[in-house]
């Protein structure tokens, strides 16, 4: 009996998360209410609050799950990389997956901006479960960095370029393409992180 209840609870949770993603994608995070999420999924509001204390908490769980899916494929590939250039290309393949998921990248950008004004959420968003943090990036490339340039700094620079591109793209500016950003991010990493780049 307990197993059935647990399965039902998991199903309710997943349906509410699916409903939230759909509404966040069409209306935006700020414009979507908890009541709309539950109505869209066919549940009472109480069902929402059995799983989450707030819309913020729900969204953080969605981000965490989404990033786990992305990372599952990325980590294995990075481990097989033979040098920094290959590792950087794998990381940017991963970042492009986020950008190409148009609704998701727009929601993520909106929530990132929102979290900047909400101290508890901002602290959580800086953790590695919710974004390509400097530490995660450093851990991915550390074995391939041949110079004393800090891998965390490479991570910070690449995260800034990626998140900057999301803003640039959301505003409809066309001066820079994703290919431009990727090419320059990788060139910067090679210039700072390889002996050959350091000499060049």
Secondary structure, DSSP 8 states (H G I E B T S, - for coil): -HHHHHHHHHHHHHHHHHHHHHHHHHH-STT--HHHHHHHHT--HHHHHHH-SSHHHHHHHHHHHHHHHHHHHHHHHHHH--SHHHHHHHHHHHHHHHHHSHHHHHHHHHHHHHHTT-HHHHHHHTSTTTS--HHHHHHHHGGG--SSS-HHHHHHHHHHHHHHHHHHHHTT--SS-HHHHHHHHHHHHHHHHSHHHHH-
